[in-house]
Amino acid sequence: MISEKKKKERKKNFYVLTSMVKQNVRFKYRNSFLGVLWTVLRPILEMLVLWFIFGQFFGRDDPTYHLYLLSASIAFNVLSEATLTSLKSIVNGTGLLNSTKLSYEVIPLAKTLSSLVNFLFSAIALIIIMLFTMIFVGGYYINWTIIFVIVWLPCLVVFSYGVSLLLSAVYVFFRDIEHIYGVFMILWRYLTPMFYKTTGFPDAVVAIINLNPMTQYVGFFRTIIGQGGIPGGIPGADQFLYIIGWAIAAYALGTLVFKSLKRKFVLYL
């Protein structure tokens, strides 16, 4: 049985968590005329920029190349936003931690859930572009397999949270990780086939790209929504295993490192 003290602690953590998520989303768009509407507009604008730059190289024979770009962009942004904002969250949240006696894990979780909220707004942009493509471009239709997003999205969020736990814990002791991870994130983005296709690449290069967990998450998302003239389909068993396996592995590693280091946080905060 859960003790009354534990129940109160969980209730407090939940209340603070939801408040922080709301505050994070509001803070991101404060003093902005369009506000949260930028979450819908930004993915479309990024897609147009990438399509203008890379369309002639990688999307010449693909009338749905813009979907190829947009699906990868909003998927990768979940990881990118969650981890980059979580990185300094424990250090920056020292005042809140001291005043509320909040569980340390709640702060990176709030950052990760904020990235989930932003994804849901960005998904509106994706749906608009999908409908536009189906009606005006042709060669594409929305398939029922999009429902598999209910498996894919929690896995991506758990994976991002695991990485966020790891980074936020390490940052408390090693502040240079901010600069190292910033460079690594650039490499990670380019190792993910966001704007290029791996067809024609040497097998060794494709094997390296496939080791990238975000390749698997982006690939799964593209499979269920469809692109490249191919309607959405049911992902293979291996695709399910990859996204679930990476989520479990990242969460397990992040939790292990976080719990082993958090006892010493008080000495460095």
C-alpha positions as CSV (number, residue, x, y, z in Angstrom):
1,M,0.0,0.0,0.0
2,I,1.2,3.5,-0.8
3,S,1.6,5.6,2.3
4,E,-0.3,8.9,2.8
5,K,3.1,10.8,2.7
6,K,3.9,9.2,-0.7
7,K,0.5,10.1,-2.1
8,K,0.9,13.7,-1.0
9,E,4.4,13.8,-2.5
10,R,3.1,12.4,-5.8
11,K,0.2,14.9,-5.9
12,K,2.6,17.8,-5.3
13,N,5.0,16.6,-8.0
14,F,2.1,16.2,-10.4
15,Y,0.8,19.7,-9.7
16,V,4.3,21.3,-10.0
17,L,5.0,19.3,-13.2
18,T,1.9,20.5,-15.0
19,S,2.5,24.0,-13.9
20,M,6.0,23.9,-15.2
21,V,5.0,22.5,-18.5
22,K,2.4,25.3,-19.0
23,Q,5.0,27.9,-17.9
24,N,7.7,26.5,-20.3
25,V,5.3,26.6,-23.3
26,R,4.2,30.2,-22.4
27,F,7.8,31.3,-21.7
28,K,9.0,30.1,-25.1
29,Y,6.5,32.4,-26.9
30,R,6.3,35.3,-24.5
31,N,6.4,38.8,-26.1
32,S,5.7,37.1,-29.5
33,F,2.8,38.6,-31.6
34,L,1.9,35.2,-33.0
35,G,2.6,33.3,-29.8
36,V,2.1,29.6,-29.9
37,L,1.1,29.8,-33.6
38,W,4.8,29.8,-34.3
39,T,4.8,26.2,-33.3
40,V,2.7,25.5,-36.4
41,L,4.4,28.0,-38.7
42,R,8.0,27.2,-37.8
43,P,8.0,23.6,-39.1
44,I,6.4,24.7,-42.4
45,L,9.0,27.5,-42.8
46,E,11.8,25.1,-42.0
47,M,10.4,22.6,-44.5
48,L,10.3,25.3,-47.2
49,V,13.9,26.3,-46.6
50,L,15.1,22.7,-46.7
51,W,13.0,22.0,-49.7
52,F,14.5,25.0,-51.5
53,I,18.1,24.0,-50.6
54,F,18.0,20.2,-51.0
55,G,14.9,19.6,-53.2
56,Q,16.8,19.6,-56.4
57,F,19.4,17.2,-55.1
58,F,17.4,14.6,-53.2
59,G,13.7,15.2,-54.0
60,R,13.7,15.8,-57.8
61,D,11.6,12.6,-58.5
62,D,9.6,12.7,-55.3
63,P,6.4,14.9,-55.4
64,T,6.0,14.3,-51.6
65,Y,9.6,15.2,-50.7
66,H,8.3,18.1,-48.5
67,L,6.6,15.5,-46.3
68,Y,9.8,13.6,-46.1
69,L,11.4,16.8,-44.7
70,L,8.6,17.9,-42.4
71,S,8.1,14.5,-40.8
72,A,11.8,14.2,-39.9
73,S,12.0,17.8,-38.7
74,I,9.2,17.7,-36.2
75,A,10.3,14.2,-35.0
76,F,13.9,15.3,-34.4
77,N,12.8,18.5,-32.7
78,V,11.2,16.5,-29.9
79,L,14.6,15.1,-29.0
80,S,16.5,18.3,-29.7
81,E,14.2,20.5,-27.7
82,A,13.8,18.1,-24.8
83,T,17.5,17.5,-24.3
84,L,18.8,21.0,-25.0
85,T,16.4,22.6,-22.5
86,S,16.9,19.8,-19.9
87,L,20.7,20.0,-20.0
88,K,20.9,22.9,-17.5
89,S,17.5,22.3,-15.9
90,I,18.8,20.9,-12.6
91,V,21.4,23.7,-12.1
92,N,18.9,26.5,-13.2
93,G,16.1,25.0,-11.0
94,T,18.1,25.0,-7.8
95,G,15.9,27.7,-6.2
96,L,12.7,25.8,-7.1
97,L,14.2,22.5,-5.8
98,N,15.2,24.1,-2.5
99,S,11.9,25.9,-1.9
100,T,9.5,23.0,-2.8
101,K,11.6,20.0,-1.9
102,L,10.6,18.7,-5.4
103,S,12.0,15.4,-6.8
104,Y,15.0,16.2,-9.0
105,E,13.6,14.0,-11.8
106,V,10.5,16.2,-12.2
107,I,12.5,19.1,-13.7
108,P,13.9,17.3,-16.8
109,L,10.6,15.6,-17.1
110,A,8.8,18.9,-17.4
111,K,11.2,20.0,-20.1
112,T,10.6,16.8,-22.0
113,L,6.8,17.0,-21.7
114,S,7.0,20.6,-23.0
115,S,8.7,19.4,-26.1
116,L,5.8,16.9,-26.4
117,V,3.3,19.7,-26.3
118,N,5.2,21.6,-28.9
119,F,5.2,18.5,-31.1
120,L,1.4,18.2,-30.8
121,F,1.1,21.8,-32.1
122,S,3.7,21.0,-34.9
123,A,1.6,18.0,-35.8
124,I,-1.1,20.4,-36.9
125,A,1.3,21.8,-39.5
126,L,2.0,18.2,-40.7
127,I,-1.7,17.4,-41.0
128,I,-2.3,20.6,-43.0
129,I,0.5,19.7,-45.4
130,M,-0.7,16.1,-45.7
131,L,-4.2,17.3,-46.6
132,F,-2.7,19.9,-49.0
133,T,-0.6,17.2,-50.7
134,M,-3.5,14.8,-50.9
135,I,-5.9,17.3,-52.5
136,F,-3.6,19.5,-54.6
137,V,-0.4,17.5,-55.4
138,G,-1.7,14.0,-55.7
139,G,0.2,10.7,-55.4
140,Y,-0.5,10.6,-51.7
141,Y,-3.3,9.8,-49.3
142,I,-3.6,9.6,-45.6
143,N,-3.7,5.9,-44.5
144,W,-5.2,4.5,-41.3
145,T,-1.7,3.4,-40.2
146,I,-1.1,6.9,-38.8
147,I,-2.8,5.5,-35.7
148,F,0.5,3.8,-34.8
149,V,1.7,7.2,-33.7
150,I,0.2,6.2,-30.3
151,V,3.0,3.6,-30.0
152,W,5.7,5.7,-31.7
153,L,5.3,9.0,-29.8
154,P,5.5,7.6,-26.2
155,C,8.6,5.7,-27.2
156,L,10.2,8.9,-28.6
157,V,9.3,10.8,-25.5
158,V,10.7,8.1,-23.2
159,F,13.9,8.0,-25.2
160,S,14.3,11.8,-25.1
161,Y,13.6,11.8,-21.3
162,G,16.3,9.1,-20.8
163,V,18.8,11.2,-22.6
164,S,17.7,14.3,-20.8
165,L,18.2,12.6,-17.4
166,L,21.7,11.6,-18.4
167,L,22.7,15.0,-19.6
168,S,21.1,17.0,-16.8
169,A,22.9,14.9,-14.2
170,V,26.3,15.1,-15.9
171,Y,26.0,18.8,-16.4
172,V,25.8,19.4,-12.6
173,F,29.4,18.1,-12.3
174,F,30.8,18.8,-15.8
175,R,29.6,22.1,-17.3
176,D,31.6,21.7,-20.5
177,I,29.1,19.1,-21.6
178,E,26.9,22.0,-22.8
179,H,29.4,22.8,-25.6
180,I,30.3,19.2,-26.3
181,Y,26.6,18.2,-26.7
182,G,25.9,21.3,-28.8
183,V,28.5,20.1,-31.4
184,F,27.3,16.5,-31.0
185,M,23.7,17.5,-31.7
186,I,24.8,19.0,-35.1
187,L,26.5,15.7,-35.9
188,W,23.5,13.7,-34.7
189,R,21.2,15.8,-37.0
190,Y,23.3,15.1,-40.0
191,L,23.6,11.4,-39.2
192,T,19.8,11.2,-39.3
193,P,18.4,11.0,-42.9
194,M,16.3,14.1,-42.6
195,F,16.8,15.7,-46.0
196,Y,18.8,13.0,-47.8
197,K,17.9,9.4,-48.7
198,T,20.3,6.5,-48.1
199,T,19.5,4.8,-51.5
200,G,22.8,4.4,-53.3
201,F,24.9,4.8,-50.2
202,P,27.6,2.2,-49.6
203,D,26.4,-0.6,-47.3
204,A,28.9,0.4,-44.6
205,V,27.6,4.0,-44.5
206,V,24.0,2.8,-44.3
207,A,24.9,0.4,-41.5
208,I,26.4,3.3,-39.5
209,I,23.3,5.5,-40.2
210,N,21.0,2.7,-39.1
211,L,22.8,2.5,-35.7
212,N,21.5,6.0,-35.0
213,P,18.4,5.7,-32.8
214,M,16.8,8.8,-34.4
215,T,17.1,7.1,-37.8
216,Q,14.8,4.4,-36.5
217,Y,12.3,6.9,-34.9
218,V,12.2,9.1,-38.1
219,G,11.9,6.0,-40.3
220,F,9.0,4.6,-38.2
221,F,7.2,7.9,-38.4
222,R,7.7,8.1,-42.2
223,T,6.4,4.5,-42.6
224,I,3.1,5.2,-40.8
225,I,2.3,8.5,-42.5
226,G,3.7,7.6,-46.0
227,Q,5.9,9.6,-48.3
228,G,7.8,9.2,-51.6
229,G,4.6,8.2,-53.4
230,I,4.1,5.3,-51.0
231,P,1.0,5.4,-48.8
232,G,1.4,4.8,-45.1
233,G,2.0,1.2,-44.1
234,I,2.4,-1.1,-41.1
235,P,5.9,-0.9,-39.7
236,G,7.9,-4.2,-39.6
237,A,8.5,-6.1,-36.4
238,D,12.1,-4.9,-36.4
239,Q,11.0,-1.2,-36.5
240,F,8.8,-1.8,-33.4
241,L,11.7,-3.5,-31.6
242,Y,14.1,-0.7,-32.5
243,I,11.9,2.1,-31.2
244,I,10.8,0.3,-28.0
245,G,14.3,-1.1,-27.4
246,W,16.0,2.3,-27.7
247,A,13.4,3.9,-25.4
248,I,14.0,1.3,-22.7
249,A,17.8,1.5,-23.1
250,A,17.9,5.3,-22.9
251,Y,15.5,5.4,-19.9
252,A,17.4,2.7,-18.1
253,L,20.8,4.3,-18.6
254,G,19.5,7.8,-17.9
255,T,17.8,6.7,-14.7
256,L,20.8,4.7,-13.5
257,V,23.2,7.6,-14.0
258,F,20.8,10.1,-12.5
259,K,20.1,8.1,-9.4
260,S,23.7,7.3,-8.8
261,L,24.8,11.0,-9.1
262,K,21.9,12.9,-7.5
263,R,23.0,12.2,-4.0
264,K,26.0,14.5,-4.7
265,F,24.0,17.2,-6.4
266,V,23.8,19.2,-3.2
267,L,27.6,19.6,-3.1
268,Y,27.7,21.3,-6.6
269,L,24.5,23.3,-6.7
